[in-house]
Amino acid sequence: MRIADMPDSSKPRERFLKLGPEALSDAELFAIILRTGVGITNDENGNKVPGENVVDMSNRLIAEYGLDKLFECSLKELQQIKGIGPSKSMQLLAMAELGKRHAQSKNPITKITNAEDVYNYFKDKLRDEMQECFYVLLLNNQNIIVKEELITKGVLDSAIVHPREIFRPAIKNSAKKIILVHNHPSGNPNPSDEDLEITEKIINLGKEIDIKVLDHVIVGEAVQEEGMGDMVRDSGSETEERKGWWSWVEDK
């Protein structure tokens, strides 16, 4: 059934206007953003395939992928889903990014005092990332955040993470200190040999140009562990949260 043929009480936009967004289902909210469904198409044999209104399409997407998995898809992966072309793919990813930015805007952290502050600052931004993202956090002399800069996205490699690209935003913004930050999509924050090599190289170069590299923090996941012996902090409880980050400074 076309949206136009549905009663007003079932149309997402009319329900939104009358009841507000909190009354709408996930699929209805999706439908308002995506706006259009799938028209009549032909299959590989030339037979006509019925169309799908935007609410039905939204229900299918959520049932097949779930909100989390859908927002984790890349632009290319989204376009491979039936009914999702370039425009809808960008709409979905824009919605996911706005959600991340909204969560971060409520983050009260403006001054960095330790690695946990860095983790808390970046965890929502990097939580659903399926690729490694390498950031530089720029600070002034009082460790107040000046700016964050995404340097590269993809497999972390010393050939890709060039020191010039790391220190350029620091020089441009007159930052006195920087903190290197990247995520491990696996959730395990332990550093690789490549991570250690890159960190040491950048710290040494920072000394040469008088920009202090305070730390390199790898963001993973904080998880609840049970029966892990020494891995669990000894607090007298059977279940304890393990920190979701690795810090160059803490490891020294």
N, C-alpha and C positions, 0 to 999 in steps of 0.2 A: 504494500500500500504506500502510495506517495504521501509525504508529509502534508501536502496541501489537502489531501482527502481525509486526513485524520480529524477527529473532533478537537476543538480548541483545548479541551481539558487534557488532551494527550500530547499536544504539541510542545516541544521543549521550550521554545521562546515564550509562548503564552504562559506556560507554567512558571517560568522564571519571573516574568513580569508580575504575576499574581501572587506567587508564594515565596519568591526569592531563591537564590542559588542553593541554599542549604536543603531545600525540599527536593532537589533533583538528584537522580541517580548518577553514578559515574558515567554511564552511557549517554545520558541526556546532556550532561555537561560537555562530554566529548562532541556530541552532535552540534551543540551551539558553536563550538570552536571550529569544527571541520566544515560545517555548513551544508555540504552536499554529499550525497552517497555515490553509488555506482550505477551508471546507466546500463541499458541493455547492450550486451556484447555478443560476440560470436566465439564459439569454441574452436578448437583446432580442425574440426570437421565442417565448420561453416554454419553450425546450428546456433540459433539464437539462445542466449543465456539470459534469464530474467535479471532485471536490475535489482538494486538493494537500496532502500532509503537510508538516510544517514544514521538514524537511530539503530536500525538493524545492523548496519555496518559497524557501528560503535560497540554494540553488544558482542558481535563476533570478534572484534579485535581484543576486547577485554577478556572474553572467554578463552580465546586461543593463547594469548600472550600474557595477560595480566598487566596491570599498570606499571609495575616495576620493570618487567622485562621489555615492555614496549618502549619505555623511556631510556633504556640502556642500548637500544639499537642505534646503529650509525645511520647517517642520511642515506647511504647506499642500501643498507639492509631494509630500511623502512619502505623504500621504493619498490622492493621486490614483493611486498605484501599486496594482495589483491585490493584494489581500490585506493591505494596510497601512492600518489604521484609526487613529483618534486614539491609542489605547493603544500600539500597536506603533511609531507614529511617535515618541512621546515616549520609548519605550524606546531606540530607535536614537539619537536625539539626546542622550539622557542618557549613553549609552555613549560617544559621540563627545566629549562635554564632559568626562567623567571622564578620557578619554585625554589631552586637552589639559591638564587640571589636574594629572594625574600627571606629565606632562612638565615642567610649570612648577614643581612641587614639588621637582624634582631640580635646579632652577636655583639655583646658589649665590649669585646676585646679590642683595645686600641693600643695597649702597651704590652710588649713581650717581656716576660720575666723568666720563662723557662720553656722547655720543649713541649710541655703539656699545653701551654698557651697556643703554641703554633699548631698543635694537633687539633685543638678545639676550634681554632680559626678556620682550618681547612677541611675538617672532616665532612661537613655537609656538602661542600663544593665537590669533593673528590669521592664521595661515598659510592656513587653509581657509575663512576668512570670505568670503562672496560679497557682503556689504554693508559699507559704511564704518561702522566703530565708533570713536566718539570717547571716549577715556579721559582722566582726569586722574590723574597719579601724584603722590601727596602725600609730601613729604619734611620731615624736621626740619632743624635748623640745620647738622647734620653730613652732610646729604644721604643720610641713612638712610631707606629706604622705610618710610613709616608705613602706607600703604594705597593701593590702586588703586580707582578709581571709574568705572564705565561711565556716561557722561553721555547719549549718544544712539546709536542704531543706525539707519542708513539714509543717504540722500544728505546729505552735509555742507552745511549752509546756515546762513548767519549768523542767519537768522530762527529757526532751530531750536536752535542752540547758543547759548543765552542765558547771558550772564556770571553771572547769579544762580545758575544750576544748576552752573556750574563752580566758583565760589568757595564755595558753601554747604558742600560736604564738607570743604574746606580749613579753614574757620572752625570747623566742628563738631569736627574732629579736631585742632585747634590746630596745623595744618601751617604752617610758616614759608615753605616754597617749594613750587612745583608745576611739573610738566612736562606739557605737552599732548601727547597721542599719538593718532594715528589712522592707519588703514591705507588703502591704495589696492588694491582687489581686482584691478585690472589688473596689479599687480606693479610698475608704474612709480612710484617714490617722488617724482618731481618735483612741486612744489606748484602748485596752480591759483591763479588770481587771487583766488578766494574764500578759499583757504587762507591766503594772505598777508594778506588783509584781516582775517580773523578773528583771526589771530595778533597782528597789530599792535594791534587793538582790545583784546584781552584783556590783553596786556602793559601797555598804558597804564592800564587799569582796575586791574590788580594794584598798580601804583605808588600809586594813590590810597588803597588800603585796606591797604597795607604787607604784601602777600603777593607775593613775588618770583616771576615767571614765568621760570624758568631757560631753557626751550627749548620748541620745538614740533618733535616728531620724527614724520615720516611713514614708516610701515613699508611697504616693498614686498618685493621679492625680491632676494637676492644671486644673481647669475648668472655663469656662465662665458662670457666673451666671447672671440672670436677675430678677429683682423684688424680691430679697431675703432680703430686709430690712437690718437689722443689720449684716447679714452674709456677705454682700458685703461691701468692703472698701468704705468709704465715700470720693470719689474723684470728685464728681460732674457729673459722667457719669452714664448712666443707666445700662451699662454692665461692669463688672469688673472681673478680674481674681482672683480667690481664690487660695491661695497657696496649693500646693499638698503634704505638709509634716506636721508632728507633731514633736515637739521637747520637750524633757523632760525639758531642760533648759528654753525654752520660756514659758513653761506652769507653771513654778514655780513662 
